[in-house]
Amino acid sequence: MKSLNTKLNISTQEIFQLERCGRYDDAIQKLSDVWEDKSAFPDVNHFDKATAAEIILRCGSLIGFLGHNKQIPNAQEHSRDLLTEAHQRFLEIYDIEKIAECENYLALSYWRKGELVEAEVWLEEAFSHNLSDSIDTKLFSHLIKSILTNANRKYAETVENFKLVESSFREYGDYYLNGTISSNLGIAYSNLGNIDESIKYYKLARHFHRKSQHQVYLGTVENNIALLYKSLKRFSKAHEAIDNATNVFKKIYDKTRNGYSLDTKALIYFDEGKFDQALETVESGIEILRKSENADYLVEILSTKVKILVSMNKIAEATLNLFEAYDIARIQISEVKANKLLTEFEHVINAVKSPKLIKVYSEDEIIEKDIELVLPPSISHYEEIEGVWIKNKHLEKVGLKKGSLAIIVKEKVERGDLVAVLERDSEAVICGFYDIDFGIVCLEAEDKKPQLFDENEIQILGKIVGVTDTKKDYDNKMHVEPIEISN
């Protein structure tokens, strides 16, 4: 039996590397000689104590990861049982690093079930051991800490914690650890509103996971990058990233995530106001996800279809899809999830109601005008909307044609934004790309000299986010197209 014992010692290292690549099924297959029944404990009776404990540890970690990805019932409970047994065995031989490793995985298991207090207790245990930051297990503890602080929405804490250990990750961490911590930082910075840093760390995560060969995490990073670019209205970049994600999931035959990536693709089209393409894409995703066991993903993509149909004024069809999503959520997920769908549906209905302009300007005067608009989803959340009739041709290259109505909103104005300002003395309205230096405001436009103003002599009316022409539909409403400024 000595030769088998030696063989398994070597195999456990290989199994660990397969885990780090996200190849959980392949790793479990390597254990098939001792773990035929995956719902039971592996047969380790013929191994020395350290090897037996290591095999149980690997089984516990793998079933936890695989169960989380494939939504296997009771997988986390089984994972905890295995990890607790491995933990006890390592305590008996007092292998501190392995004790901490078990505690790390137990923290992850509780996090996957949303039990954050218990997760933090186990992570605190893992940190209590005197391990150097140069050791993989200690770096993994720091990684899990970033997961938990993000889960608790303590995004600034995620960033501050990482600053203390960044050099250790870069010097001692493998590609998996660096890729995953970078992804978590991308999430944190995004929620803190620091988009530049978020993009920076998402790109780092993509770089590291290409090297780690963890295809699931690579595809997930691409999906997150797509969502970030969508929020910035940089739609071409968003499409590029989500297409990368879809290709990754197709490559590894991950049909569930392939379907979910199509949900993201549809949402990008939705924000662009391209409803026909959004609907076609979301239906392809639904067809895939109906064959999946992941009820949550199916509910989410059905919810996306509901939003699209409402925006296309197909209310009856939208309601049928809402009822389907509601039933799936109520039966397979929770009443809370089901009721949340109803609340979201109410918000979607309210969002597409045609608002009226509070005030309308022309490029040289204020006009009282009662106009109803149909807004695209990307700007339908604004509650107060004003307009400017465009009388010149200097902004035609960005879609503001002479005779069109520019839609302006009260939003913080940054350099390079397309804005409308009111000159206080003359009451003239001027539109252009905004810049400011030393109290002097500059408005630039195509084929026209920049106009300069003292910032105290003007009032910024708002940021231009959409445009419509003078044509009205049969309901006497005007359809607005979003303004997308390429960066």
PyMOL commands that set and color helices and strands:
alter all, ss='L'
color gray80, all
select helices_A, chain A and resi 2-20+24-30+49-70+75-93+96-112+116-127+136-151+155-172+175-191+195-212+215-231+235-251+255-272+275-289+295-311+315-333+335-351+377-379+396-398+455-457
alter helices_A, ss='H'
color red, helices_A
select strands_A, chain A and resi 359-362+366-367+372-374+385-389+405-409+418-423+429-437+440-445+448-454+458-468+477-479+481-482
alter strands_A, ss='S'
color yellow, strands_A
deselect
rebuild
show_as cartoon
